[in-house]
Every structure is written in C-alpha cells, then in structure tokens.
Amino acid sequence: MATFDALYSLDSLMSTKDGKTSAGVYNGGRFSDAKLDGMIQQIKVEMDAPKRDALINDALKLVKDEYYYLPLHHQIRPWAMRKNVDTPHRADDRPMPAWTTIK
C-alpha cells in the first residue's frame, strides 16, 4: 500500500543494500548505517501516525545532518494559484481537482 511519504525514498536510497529485498535498490554507493536501517524498519511497521511522522523526521534529519545524501537536482515547482484556491501539492506534481477547494 502506498504511503505517499518519505519512506520509499529512505528505503530505496538510504537502506543498506542486501540483494534480497527492495531495500537499498537505488543505493548505488553501497552506503550503510545500521542506526538508519533500524529507523527505516521502525517506520515500516509503526501504525501510530504522530510516532511514524516523528521517526521519518528523525531519519531525514540524520541523513541531512550527516550529509549522507547530496541531491544533484532540485526541481523547481512553477505553480501559481489565486489566493482563494487551495490544493495540496503532491509529490508527483499531479494536481487532483477533487482535492481542490475554492473559497
């Protein structure tokens, strides 16, 4: 089931590549951190939303603070909207008309 949060990025880019699962499938540099792997495993099974969000935040902070991953591309989001229009910005850049409200 899709989660639409940072789990997939953390798991595919930052997990230790084991060759048996999809963990670390895009970890081309063979980066490995046991503490981060443990955090990612906890995120996968945590059902309490605030606890899960805190785990994701802690994992992303660790990645940022330790410079484990340096993105080479920063996508500019050229969205413009009127003040009375509100729509969530999805990670895949696809606006959903059903989720848009006009005040």
C-alpha positions as CSV (number, residue, x, y, z in Angstrom):
1,M,0.0,0.0,0.0
2,A,1.3,3.4,-0.9
3,T,2.1,5.8,1.9
4,F,2.9,9.0,0.0
5,D,5.6,10.0,2.4
6,A,9.4,9.7,2.7
7,L,9.5,6.0,3.5
8,Y,10.1,4.9,-0.1
9,S,12.9,7.4,-0.7
10,L,14.6,6.5,2.6
11,D,14.2,2.8,1.9
12,S,15.3,2.8,-1.7
13,L,18.1,5.3,-1.4
14,M,19.4,5.0,2.1
15,S,18.9,1.5,3.3
16,T,21.8,-0.9,3.2
17,K,21.5,-2.9,0.0
18,D,21.0,-6.6,0.8
19,G,20.2,-8.0,-2.6
20,K,17.2,-10.0,-1.2
21,T,14.6,-7.2,-0.8
22,S,13.9,-3.9,-2.4
23,A,15.8,-2.1,0.4
24,G,18.6,-0.1,-1.0
25,V,17.7,-0.8,-4.6
26,Y,18.9,2.7,-5.6
27,N,21.8,2.8,-3.1
28,G,24.5,2.8,-5.8
29,G,27.2,3.9,-3.5
30,R,26.6,1.0,-1.1
31,F,26.1,3.4,1.8
32,S,25.4,1.7,5.1
33,D,24.3,2.9,8.5
34,A,22.9,0.4,11.0
35,K,21.1,3.1,13.0
36,L,19.4,4.5,10.0
37,D,18.4,1.0,8.8
38,G,16.8,0.4,12.2
39,M,14.9,3.7,11.9
40,I,13.6,2.7,8.5
41,Q,12.5,-0.7,9.7
42,Q,10.6,1.0,12.6
43,I,8.9,3.4,10.1
44,K,7.7,0.4,8.0
45,V,5.7,-1.1,11.0
46,E,4.7,2.0,13.0
47,M,0.9,2.4,12.9
48,D,0.6,5.5,15.2
49,A,0.7,8.5,12.7
50,P,2.4,11.0,15.1
51,K,5.1,8.5,16.1
52,R,5.6,7.5,12.5
53,D,5.9,11.1,11.4
54,A,8.5,11.7,14.2
55,L,10.5,8.7,13.1
56,I,10.5,9.9,9.5
57,N,11.6,13.4,10.7
58,D,14.4,11.9,12.8
59,A,15.6,9.7,9.9
60,L,15.6,12.6,7.4
61,K,17.4,14.9,9.9
62,L,20.1,12.2,10.4
63,V,20.5,12.0,6.6
64,K,20.8,15.8,6.3
65,D,23.0,16.4,9.3
66,E,25.5,13.7,8.4
67,Y,25.5,14.6,4.7
68,Y,24.7,11.0,3.7
69,Y,23.0,12.1,0.5
70,L,23.7,15.1,-1.7
71,P,20.9,15.7,-4.2
72,L,22.3,17.0,-7.5
73,H,19.0,18.2,-8.8
74,H,16.4,20.5,-7.2
75,Q,13.1,20.5,-9.1
76,I,11.5,23.9,-9.2
77,R,7.8,23.8,-8.8
78,P,6.3,26.5,-11.0
79,W,2.9,26.5,-9.6
80,A,0.8,29.7,-9.3
81,M,-2.6,29.9,-7.7
82,R,-5.1,32.5,-6.8
83,K,-5.5,33.3,-3.1
84,N,-8.9,31.8,-3.0
85,V,-7.8,28.5,-4.5
86,D,-6.3,25.8,-2.3
87,T,-5.0,22.4,-3.5
88,P,-2.3,20.1,-2.0
89,H,0.9,19.8,-3.8
90,R,1.5,16.1,-4.4
91,A,5.0,14.6,-4.6
92,D,4.3,13.5,-8.2
93,D,3.4,17.1,-9.3
94,R,-0.1,16.0,-10.3
95,P,-2.9,18.3,-9.1
96,M,-6.0,16.5,-8.1
97,P,-9.1,18.5,-8.9
98,A,-11.2,16.5,-6.4
99,W,-8.9,17.8,-3.6
100,T,-9.0,21.4,-4.7
101,T,-11.2,23.9,-2.9
102,I,-12.3,27.4,-4.0
103,K,-13.2,29.8,-1.1
